[in-house]
Amino acid sequence: MATPKSRPRDGYPGRALALILVVTVGLVALMFGTGNTKPRLGIDLAGGTSITLTAKSTDPKAINKSSMDIATGIIERRVNGMGVSEAEVQTQGDDTIIVNIPKGGDRQNAADQVGTTAKLFFRPVLAVAPSGITAPTPTGTPSAGATGTPGATPSAAAGTPSAPASATKQGRTVGEALAAEGASPTAAATGASAAPTAAATGSAAPSAPATPPSAADLSAAMTQGTVPPELSAAFAALDCSKPEVRAAQTGPEDKAVVACSQKAENGYYEKLALGPVAVKGSDVSKAQPSLDTQQGSGWQVQLQFNGTGTDAFAKVTGQLATQTPPTNQFAIVLDNQVVSHPQVNGPIPGGSAVITGRFTQAEAKDLANVLGYGALPLEFAKSDITTVSPALGGDQLKAGLVAGLIGMLLVVAYSLVYYRGLGLVSIAGLIVSAIMTYSIMSLLGGGIGFALNLPAVCGAIVAIGITADSFIVYFERIRDEVREGAPLRPAVQRAWPRARRTILVSDFVSFLCAAVLYAVSVGKVQGFAFTLGLTTALDVVVIFLFTKPLITLLARRKFFLDGHPWSGLDPKRLGARPPLRSSRRRSPSSAAVKEA
């Protein structure tokens, strides 16, 4: 006889049901309490941009796991630093990085920076000249003297040379530059000619038009600094007005190079001759934009260098401060493109510096972003760019949800038609599993950034079949026991150990496949594997803590215990055998006594 402390043969089904209901309600409460009421959607469902970056290096050994991990971290910080939250950056294979930028934020700007995240350097400026400008056209016309008054001497037209303000560069006008070269400031700067003195007849003799300088002569006259002889030909031929030229500048770190400014000022771009790299961008430990409220110079970028960068920056700024413009400037070169070339007014010790340059707030933020997160250890090329519009993502999400709903309805219909009353148990189990899955995905989206993409939705749809399969295994084991003539309560108890083994083996195989797929795959396939593994684990929880206890309790109810036709456990409908009655074989002696 069982003692009061002994465990019942059918366990404690009420406690198990209470536990899973408390867990389910707790997950829902936590979901609403944290505000993560919806799963985070991937770019294929919510819209966004996916960029594939392929590493390049002349040294194959440089492309390794360590350098790829460093590059992944830097790119992720740079993209998120642009205000694009929840961007995904992950490695794929040995030399590829996938960057997923969801909708919202400055997505286009972030996508552009992903393509300009190779290497950052500080180079001293050797020479600066305008590029892509055109020579001015003479506009002076001969002025006529006074007529009708004999002997009158008309006044000469104004011919004072003046250079337009837009032509001023580093305090030196176009006219001054040409005067230094022996050209006429008046003709070159303004194109105006002085009017000649009129004859007594009152007619003015036209002056000979001045020959305008060529664009090459004008650029050469405005060149400031000294171009190294080995760069003379390349510097003279450089035309920064062409976008393809501005984007194609390259050069070794230890030698002088030519480069283009990326922003047109005063109507033209600048070409620069730059010395070897003096400070590397990897030596910048911190950079942040700020507004200069003291001197009113607008937005600026504050820099902080590490130990190596502090010493190198103090040395180079000390040297540049003794030079005259433009050789007292240093260029910030990102991907061989000049982002800015500020002037150095004095040595800058201590590892701190301020870059000013009439920046807008967005420009200061962008510059601080690329400076603050350092240089990548490798160069990357955009090998693929895929943009998904929110409308297309919404259509895909709708299609996935419709597919899941159809699958759920088919399982519900099959359960009700075939299992009748037991079908209600499977429907309740599916609902509990769906609530737990939705809550966990919503919490993971806010907690670790898990994004629900289209393959992940497919994994959730597959999980419907896995959960329904577990119900079917248990139901059929119970029905087999009923067919053998066992009463319902003993049938439920005896069916569970056999069904449990089958369910655990099946779920273990599914979970193992999901784990292996997650480990060896990348990108969106990992979403499918993660969802499949999660729902498989939840299936075990639901079948042990919900389905089994609930059936144990229902087996005590008369509706199921008596085998009602709508219960799904009617012995007659299942073709149950009649219960075997025990009988003893009569011995010959007892038979003879009975005959006597």
VMD Tcl script that draws the C-alpha trace (Angstrom):
set ca {
  {0.00 0.00 0.00}
  {1.38 3.37 -0.98}
  {2.34 5.72 1.83}
  {1.16 9.35 1.83}
  {4.64 10.48 0.77}
  {4.95 7.98 -2.07}
  {4.64 9.24 -5.61}
  {1.43 8.39 -7.49}
  {1.82 6.07 -10.44}
  {0.81 8.85 -12.84}
  {3.04 11.48 -11.22}
  {1.91 15.00 -10.42}
  {0.27 16.26 -13.61}
  {-1.21 19.31 -11.94}
  {2.18 20.60 -10.84}
  {3.66 20.12 -14.30}
  {0.80 22.01 -15.93}
  {1.08 24.82 -13.40}
  {4.83 25.08 -14.07}
  {4.56 25.44 -17.83}
  {1.65 27.88 -17.54}
  {3.68 30.02 -15.12}
  {6.67 29.96 -17.52}
  {4.46 30.88 -20.50}
  {2.75 33.75 -18.67}
  {6.13 34.93 -17.37}
  {7.60 35.07 -20.88}
  {4.62 37.08 -22.12}
  {4.84 39.47 -19.15}
  {8.58 39.91 -19.69}
  {7.98 40.58 -23.38}
  {5.52 43.39 -22.65}
  {7.53 44.65 -19.69}
  {10.67 45.16 -21.77}
  {8.75 46.59 -24.72}
  {9.95 43.86 -27.07}
  {6.49 42.95 -28.26}
  {7.52 42.07 -31.79}
  {10.36 39.98 -33.20}
  {13.09 41.92 -34.89}
  {12.85 41.41 -38.65}
  {15.78 40.85 -40.98}
  {16.38 42.94 -44.06}
  {14.68 40.39 -46.32}
  {11.43 40.99 -44.42}
  {11.72 44.58 -43.21}
  {13.76 45.98 -46.11}
  {17.36 47.17 -46.12}
  {20.70 46.67 -47.81}
  {23.01 43.66 -47.78}
  {26.63 44.26 -48.78}
  {29.20 41.55 -49.41}
  {32.81 42.63 -48.82}
  {35.70 40.53 -50.09}
  {39.13 40.96 -48.50}
  {42.11 41.74 -50.74}
  {45.79 41.62 -49.91}
  {49.06 41.11 -51.76}
  {50.10 38.82 -48.91}
  {47.79 35.78 -48.73}
  {48.85 35.14 -45.13}
  {47.43 38.52 -44.09}
  {43.89 37.25 -44.67}
  {43.38 35.17 -41.55}
  {40.79 34.70 -38.83}
  {42.35 37.28 -36.53}
  {42.43 40.08 -39.10}
  {38.92 39.21 -40.30}
  {37.57 39.36 -36.74}
  {39.21 42.75 -36.19}
  {37.78 44.06 -39.45}
  {34.32 42.76 -38.57}
  {34.35 44.58 -35.24}
  {35.55 47.86 -36.75}
  {32.99 47.78 -39.56}
  {30.19 47.02 -37.11}
  {31.15 49.95 -34.87}
  {31.47 52.28 -37.84}
  {28.09 51.36 -39.29}
  {26.33 51.60 -35.94}
  {28.18 54.84 -35.29}
  {26.35 56.31 -38.28}
  {23.06 56.02 -36.37}
  {21.99 52.80 -38.08}
  {20.93 50.61 -35.19}
  {20.93 46.82 -35.22}
  {23.18 46.41 -38.25}
  {24.53 42.89 -38.71}
  {28.17 42.32 -39.61}
  {29.44 38.75 -39.80}
  {32.17 36.80 -41.52}
  {31.45 34.23 -44.20}
  {34.14 31.79 -45.17}
  {37.77 32.88 -45.00}
  {37.75 36.21 -46.84}
  {34.18 37.56 -46.92}
  {32.19 39.83 -44.62}
  {28.43 40.24 -44.92}
  {26.98 43.58 -43.78}
  {23.20 43.77 -43.36}
  {21.90 47.31 -42.86}
  {18.20 47.40 -41.96}
  {15.83 50.16 -42.92}
  {15.85 53.33 -40.86}
  {18.63 55.72 -39.94}
  {21.11 57.08 -42.45}
  {21.19 53.80 -44.37}
  {22.64 55.20 -47.60}
  {25.46 57.02 -45.83}
  {26.26 53.93 -43.79}
  {26.28 51.79 -46.94}
  {28.72 54.24 -48.53}
  {31.03 54.11 -45.51}
  {31.08 50.33 -45.62}
  {32.78 50.66 -48.99}
  {35.30 53.21 -47.68}
  {36.66 51.40 -44.67}
  {40.04 50.23 -45.84}
  {42.98 52.23 -44.44}
  {43.39 55.62 -42.80}
  {46.60 57.69 -42.85}
  {47.91 61.14 -41.98}
  {50.26 62.51 -44.66}
  {52.04 65.89 -44.79}
  {50.98 68.15 -47.68}
  {53.77 69.07 -50.14}
  {51.81 71.03 -52.76}
  {48.24 72.07 -53.56}
  {46.72 73.23 -56.84}
  {43.21 73.61 -58.28}
  {42.13 70.95 -60.72}
  {39.57 70.96 -63.49}
  {39.21 74.76 -63.70}
  {38.83 76.64 -66.99}
  {40.71 79.76 -68.07}
  {38.77 83.06 -67.87}
  {37.57 84.69 -71.08}
  {38.44 88.39 -71.71}
  {35.32 90.51 -71.38}
  {36.77 94.03 -71.85}
  {35.38 96.16 -74.69}
  {36.88 99.37 -76.08}
  {35.25 102.36 -74.51}
  {34.29 105.35 -76.63}
  {35.30 108.85 -75.78}
  {33.03 111.90 -75.64}
  {31.65 113.12 -78.91}
  {30.56 116.56 -80.01}
  {33.12 118.44 -77.96}
  {36.33 119.16 -79.89}
  {39.51 118.72 -78.03}
  {37.85 116.99 -75.12}
  {39.80 114.19 -73.52}
  {37.53 111.47 -72.27}
  {38.42 109.74 -69.00}
  {39.77 106.23 -69.18}
  {37.52 103.38 -68.13}
  {38.32 101.76 -64.78}
  {40.91 99.06 -65.16}
  {41.89 98.35 -61.59}
  {42.77 94.69 -61.29}
  {40.71 92.78 -58.81}
  {40.54 89.06 -58.21}
  {37.21 87.60 -57.33}
  {36.87 86.49 -53.73}
  {36.10 82.95 -54.80}
  {39.53 82.68 -56.37}
  {41.33 83.32 -53.10}
  {43.23 80.32 -51.76}
  {45.47 80.52 -48.71}
  {45.47 84.32 -48.94}
  {46.83 84.38 -52.47}
  {44.60 85.52 -55.33}
  {44.68 84.33 -58.90}
  {45.94 87.74 -59.98}
  {48.79 87.64 -57.49}
  {49.75 84.17 -58.59}
  {49.90 85.15 -62.22}
  {51.78 88.37 -61.45}
  {54.47 86.27 -59.86}
  {54.75 84.41 -63.13}
  {55.07 87.63 -65.17}
  {51.53 87.74 -66.52}
  {49.24 90.74 -66.46}
  {47.05 90.63 -63.35}
  {44.43 92.73 -65.03}
  {44.03 90.55 -68.05}
  {44.26 87.32 -66.17}
  {42.24 88.16 -63.11}
  {39.39 90.19 -64.54}
  {39.84 90.13 -68.28}
  {39.15 93.90 -68.43}
  {41.33 96.25 -70.50}
  {41.86 99.93 -69.81}
  {40.17 102.26 -72.27}
  {42.58 104.24 -74.48}
  {42.54 108.02 -74.65}
  {40.15 109.23 -77.30}
  {41.29 111.30 -80.27}
  {39.95 114.79 -80.94}
  {37.45 113.32 -83.35}
  {35.80 111.62 -80.38}
  {36.31 108.05 -81.62}
  {38.12 105.50 -79.46}
  {40.64 103.11 -80.93}
  {39.93 99.53 -79.83}
  {42.61 97.88 -77.71}
  {44.15 94.58 -78.70}
  {42.51 91.71 -76.82}
  {44.68 90.01 -74.23}
  {45.55 86.35 -74.79}
  {43.90 84.33 -72.02}
  {46.04 81.82 -70.18}
  {45.31 78.13 -70.59}
  {43.82 76.05 -67.77}
  {47.17 74.32 -67.34}
  {48.99 77.67 -67.04}
  {46.40 78.92 -64.57}
  {46.68 75.75 -62.47}
  {50.47 75.92 -62.55}
  {50.39 79.58 -61.51}
  {48.17 78.72 -58.52}
  {50.26 75.77 -57.39}
  {51.53 76.30 -53.88}
  {54.37 74.32 -52.40}
  {56.89 72.13 -54.15}
  {55.98 69.07 -56.16}
  {58.62 66.30 -55.91}
  {60.28 65.66 -59.30}
  {59.09 62.05 -59.39}
  {55.49 63.30 -59.10}
  {55.66 66.21 -61.54}
  {54.16 64.40 -64.50}
  {51.44 62.69 -62.49}
  {50.59 65.90 -60.63}
  {50.33 67.93 -63.85}
  {48.12 65.33 -65.55}
  {45.80 64.78 -62.56}
  {42.25 65.97 -63.29}
  {40.21 65.78 -60.07}
  {37.04 67.05 -61.74}
  {36.38 63.51 -62.97}
  {34.71 61.24 -60.34}
  {36.49 58.14 -61.60}
  {39.85 59.88 -61.13}
  {39.02 61.00 -57.58}
  {38.05 57.44 -56.66}
  {41.08 55.72 -58.19}
  {44.03 57.27 -56.36}
  {46.52 54.78 -54.93}
  {50.03 54.84 -53.57}
  {52.47 53.13 -51.19}
  {52.64 54.19 -47.55}
  {56.35 54.96 -47.53}
  {56.44 57.16 -50.64}
  {55.02 60.48 -51.80}
  {51.73 60.28 -53.74}
  {49.22 62.48 -55.50}
  {45.58 62.60 -54.44}
  {42.36 64.54 -54.87}
  {40.15 66.34 -52.40}
  {36.66 64.86 -52.26}
  {34.80 68.13 -51.85}
  {34.71 70.97 -54.36}
  {35.44 74.40 -52.92}
  {35.27 77.70 -54.77}
  {33.94 75.87 -57.79}
  {36.78 73.41 -58.26}
  {38.49 70.42 -56.67}
  {42.03 70.42 -55.39}
  {44.86 68.09 -56.26}
  {47.54 67.51 -53.69}
  {51.05 66.14 -53.54}
  {51.45 64.27 -50.26}
  {54.49 62.98 -48.43}
  {54.92 59.50 -46.91}
  {52.58 58.41 -44.11}
  {53.48 60.15 -40.84}
  {50.74 58.79 -38.55}
  {48.47 55.79 -39.07}
  {44.76 55.90 -38.39}
  {45.06 52.86 -36.14}
  {46.81 55.15 -33.64}
  {43.64 57.22 -33.10}
  {42.01 55.97 -29.91}
  {39.02 58.33 -29.84}
  {37.34 60.90 -32.08}
  {34.12 62.80 -31.51}
  {32.35 65.76 -33.13}
  {31.77 68.90 -31.11}
  {30.52 72.44 -31.61}
  {33.04 75.21 -31.05}
  {31.13 77.64 -28.85}
  {34.17 79.71 -27.84}
  {35.61 80.86 -31.15}
  {32.48 80.23 -33.19}
  {34.26 78.21 -35.87}
  {31.33 75.81 -36.13}
  {31.55 72.04 -35.99}
  {34.90 70.42 -35.35}
  {36.37 66.99 -34.59}
  {38.30 66.29 -31.42}
  {40.99 63.58 -31.61}
  {42.75 61.52 -28.98}
  {45.78 59.38 -29.91}
  {47.26 56.35 -28.19}
  {50.87 56.27 -26.98}
  {52.42 55.58 -30.35}
  {50.19 58.06 -32.11}
  {50.85 60.76 -29.49}
  {54.61 60.68 -30.10}
  {54.31 60.51 -33.88}
  {51.67 63.26 -34.03}
  {53.67 65.59 -31.78}
  {56.73 65.10 -33.96}
  {55.02 65.71 -37.29}
  {53.00 68.71 -36.09}
  {56.16 70.24 -34.65}
  {57.79 69.96 -38.06}
  {54.76 71.23 -39.99}
  {54.28 74.25 -37.73}
  {57.59 75.70 -38.94}
  {56.54 75.51 -42.60}
  {54.65 78.02 -44.72}
  {51.30 77.29 -46.40}
  {50.47 74.81 -47.71}
  {53.34 72.72 -46.38}
  {52.11 73.36 -42.83}
  {49.09 71.15 -43.50}
  {48.56 67.44 -43.02}
  {46.06 65.43 -45.04}
  {43.67 62.89 -43.58}
  {43.60 60.19 -46.23}
  {40.91 57.51 -46.15}
  {41.17 54.83 -48.82}
  {43.73 57.04 -50.63}
  {41.17 59.85 -50.79}
  {41.74 63.13 -48.98}
  {38.94 63.68 -46.48}
  {40.43 66.89 -45.06}
  {43.76 68.73 -44.98}
  {43.79 71.11 -41.97}
  {46.54 73.61 -41.21}
  {48.90 73.15 -38.25}
  {49.50 76.36 -36.28}
  {51.87 74.88 -33.70}
  {53.20 71.66 -32.19}
  {50.47 69.49 -30.68}
  {51.80 67.41 -27.78}
  {49.73 65.44 -25.31}
  {47.92 63.27 -27.84}
  {44.95 65.62 -28.35}
  {44.03 67.60 -31.44}
  {41.14 69.49 -32.96}
  {40.29 69.44 -36.66}
  {38.36 72.43 -37.97}
  {37.27 72.93 -41.53}
  {33.85 74.57 -41.83}
  {32.17 71.23 -41.28}
  {28.46 70.73 -41.09}
  {27.19 68.61 -38.22}
  {26.81 65.59 -40.49}
  {30.31 66.03 -41.97}
  {31.88 66.33 -38.52}
  {30.05 63.22 -37.38}
  {31.15 61.26 -40.46}
  {34.77 62.32 -40.10}
  {34.80 61.48 -36.38}
  {33.25 58.13 -37.18}
  {35.93 57.06 -39.65}
  {38.71 58.43 -37.44}
  {37.47 57.10 -34.13}
  {37.21 53.45 -35.09}
  {40.64 53.15 -36.63}
  {41.89 51.52 -39.78}
  {41.04 48.06 -40.98}
  {43.83 45.51 -41.18}
  {42.77 44.57 -44.72}
  {41.42 46.17 -47.85}
  {37.91 45.19 -48.95}
  {36.02 45.40 -52.22}
  {32.24 45.39 -52.58}
  {31.57 42.18 -54.46}
  {27.78 42.29 -54.15}
  {25.12 44.79 -53.05}
  {21.51 43.71 -52.61}
  {18.80 46.19 -51.69}
  {15.40 45.00 -50.49}
  {12.60 47.54 -50.41}
  {10.24 47.55 -47.41}
  {7.37 46.74 -49.78}
  {9.10 43.61 -51.07}
  {10.05 42.59 -47.54}
  {6.45 43.08 -46.43}
  {5.23 40.86 -49.26}
  {7.70 38.15 -48.26}
  {6.66 38.38 -44.62}
  {3.00 38.17 -45.58}
  {3.67 35.12 -47.75}
  {5.56 33.44 -44.89}
  {2.80 34.14 -42.39}
  {0.15 32.87 -44.80}
  {2.15 29.67 -45.34}
  {2.47 29.18 -41.58}
  {-1.24 29.82 -41.05}
  {-2.18 27.32 -43.76}
  {0.09 24.72 -42.19}
  {-1.40 25.35 -38.76}
  {-4.97 25.08 -40.04}
  {-4.22 21.82 -41.84}
  {-2.75 20.31 -38.67}
  {-5.74 21.50 -36.64}
  {-8.21 20.09 -39.17}
  {-6.40 16.74 -39.31}
  {-6.25 16.53 -35.51}
  {-9.98 17.23 -35.08}
  {-11.10 14.86 -37.83}
  {-8.84 11.95 -36.91}
  {-8.35 12.30 -33.15}
  {-11.54 14.18 -32.22}
  {-11.30 14.96 -28.49}
  {-7.59 14.24 -28.41}
  {-7.24 16.75 -31.25}
  {-8.12 19.51 -28.78}
  {-5.10 18.50 -26.74}
  {-2.82 18.85 -29.76}
  {-4.32 22.25 -30.62}
  {-3.76 23.47 -27.07}
  {-0.17 22.23 -27.22}
  {0.44 24.05 -30.50}
  {-0.92 27.26 -29.02}
  {1.34 27.01 -25.97}
  {4.33 26.24 -28.19}
  {3.52 29.16 -30.52}
  {3.21 31.62 -27.59}
  {6.53 30.51 -26.10}
  {8.28 30.63 -29.49}
  {6.96 34.12 -30.29}
  {7.87 35.47 -26.85}
  {11.39 34.04 -26.91}
  {12.06 35.38 -30.42}
  {10.81 38.83 -29.43}
  {13.02 38.85 -26.33}
  {16.05 37.59 -28.26}
  {15.56 40.32 -30.85}
  {15.86 43.00 -28.19}
  {18.46 41.16 -26.11}
  {21.01 39.76 -28.54}
  {19.79 41.24 -31.83}
  {18.37 38.04 -33.29}
  {16.67 38.94 -36.57}
  {13.79 36.89 -37.90}
  {14.45 36.42 -41.60}
  {12.53 34.43 -44.19}
  {14.48 31.16 -43.63}
  {13.81 31.53 -39.90}
  {10.10 31.77 -40.64}
  {10.46 28.56 -42.67}
  {12.08 26.93 -39.66}
  {9.11 27.92 -37.51}
  {6.72 26.44 -40.08}
  {8.68 23.17 -40.10}
  {8.45 23.15 -36.30}
  {4.65 22.88 -36.56}
  {5.08 19.47 -38.12}
  {7.68 18.42 -35.52}
  {5.35 19.34 -32.64}
  {2.37 17.64 -34.28}
  {4.49 14.53 -34.86}
  {5.21 14.25 -31.13}
  {1.49 14.40 -30.35}
  {0.74 11.74 -32.93}
  {3.38 9.37 -31.53}
  {1.90 9.60 -28.02}
  {-1.72 9.39 -29.16}
  {-1.05 6.31 -31.26}
  {0.74 4.57 -28.39}
  {-2.31 5.16 -26.18}
  {-4.69 3.91 -28.86}
  {-2.55 0.80 -29.32}
  {-2.94 0.02 -25.63}
  {-6.70 0.56 -25.86}
  {-6.86 -1.78 -28.85}
  {-5.16 -4.44 -26.72}
  {-8.05 -4.17 -24.29}
  {-6.37 -2.10 -21.56}
  {-8.47 0.42 -19.61}
  {-7.70 4.06 -20.40}
  {-5.75 5.07 -17.27}
  {-3.39 2.08 -17.41}
  {-3.13 2.60 -21.18}
  {-1.98 6.19 -20.67}
  {0.63 5.07 -18.14}
  {2.01 2.18 -20.20}
  {2.03 4.18 -23.48}
  {4.15 7.00 -22.11}
  {7.53 5.23 -21.70}
  {7.40 3.85 -25.24}
  {6.27 7.18 -26.74}
  {8.81 9.12 -24.70}
  {11.75 7.17 -26.14}
  {10.54 7.67 -29.70}
  {9.91 11.40 -29.19}
  {13.30 12.01 -27.57}
  {15.18 10.16 -30.32}
  {13.29 12.03 -33.04}
  {13.81 15.46 -31.41}
  {17.45 14.71 -30.70}
  {18.09 13.97 -34.36}
  {16.31 17.20 -35.40}
  {18.19 19.26 -32.81}
  {21.52 17.73 -33.80}
  {20.90 18.56 -37.47}
  {19.97 22.14 -36.51}
  {23.11 22.53 -34.38}
  {25.42 21.22 -37.10}
  {23.73 23.39 -39.72}
  {24.09 26.46 -37.50}
  {27.76 25.74 -36.87}
  {28.80 25.21 -40.49}
  {26.53 27.74 -42.21}
  {26.44 31.54 -42.28}
  {23.99 34.30 -42.92}
  {20.34 33.55 -43.45}
  {20.76 29.77 -43.23}
  {21.77 30.23 -39.60}
  {18.37 31.81 -38.98}
  {16.66 28.65 -40.21}
  {18.92 26.44 -38.07}
  {18.45 28.59 -34.96}
  {14.66 28.60 -35.24}
  {14.56 24.87 -35.92}
  {16.73 24.10 -32.91}
  {14.73 26.43 -30.64}
  {11.36 25.00 -31.60}
  {12.67 21.43 -31.30}
  {13.80 22.12 -27.74}
  {10.44 23.71 -26.95}
  {8.69 20.63 -28.35}
  {10.34 18.50 -25.66}
  {9.26 20.99 -22.98}
  {5.66 21.07 -24.21}
  {5.27 17.30 -24.61}
  {6.72 16.60 -21.13}
  {5.18 19.45 -19.14}
  {1.93 20.04 -21.01}
  {0.72 17.22 -23.26}
  {1.51 14.26 -20.98}
  {0.11 15.88 -17.79}
  {-3.00 17.13 -19.59}
  {-3.82 13.68 -21.02}
  {-3.25 12.14 -17.59}
  {-5.83 14.49 -16.10}
  {-8.30 13.99 -18.96}
  {-8.04 10.19 -18.56}
  {-9.76 10.62 -15.19}
  {-12.76 12.30 -16.77}
  {-15.78 10.24 -17.65}
  {-15.92 11.56 -21.23}
  {-12.55 9.97 -22.03}
  {-12.59 7.20 -19.40}
  {-15.79 5.65 -20.77}
  {-14.57 5.92 -24.35}
  {-17.11 8.41 -25.70}
  {-17.36 8.21 -29.52}
  {-16.15 11.82 -29.78}
  {-13.26 11.34 -27.39}
  {-11.05 9.69 -29.97}
  {-10.57 6.71 -27.62}
  {-13.74 4.72 -28.28}
  {-12.74 1.02 -27.98}
  {-15.36 -0.06 -30.52}
  {-14.15 2.42 -33.18}
  {-10.57 1.35 -32.48}
  {-11.45 -2.37 -32.84}
  {-10.40 -3.19 -29.29}
  {-10.23 -6.84 -28.24}
  {-12.56 -7.96 -25.47}
  {-10.80 -8.27 -22.12}
  {-9.38 -11.71 -21.47}
  {-11.03 -13.59 -18.57}
  {-8.85 -15.80 -16.39}
  {-9.86 -19.52 -16.20}
  {-8.30 -22.63 -14.73}
  {-7.96 -25.86 -16.65}
  {-9.87 -28.64 -14.87}
  {-7.90 -31.74 -13.86}
  {-9.17 -35.26 -14.87}
  {-9.88 -36.15 -11.25}
  {-12.05 -33.13 -10.69}
  {-13.89 -33.87 -13.91}
  {-14.57 -37.45 -12.77}
  {-15.87 -36.27 -9.44}
  {-18.19 -33.86 -11.20}
  {-19.54 -36.64 -13.47}
  {-20.11 -38.87 -10.47}
}
mol new
graphics top color blue
foreach p $ca { graphics top sphere $p radius 0.5 }
foreach p [lrange $ca 0 end-1] q [lrange $ca 1 end] { graphics top cylinder $p $q radius 0.2 }
display resetview
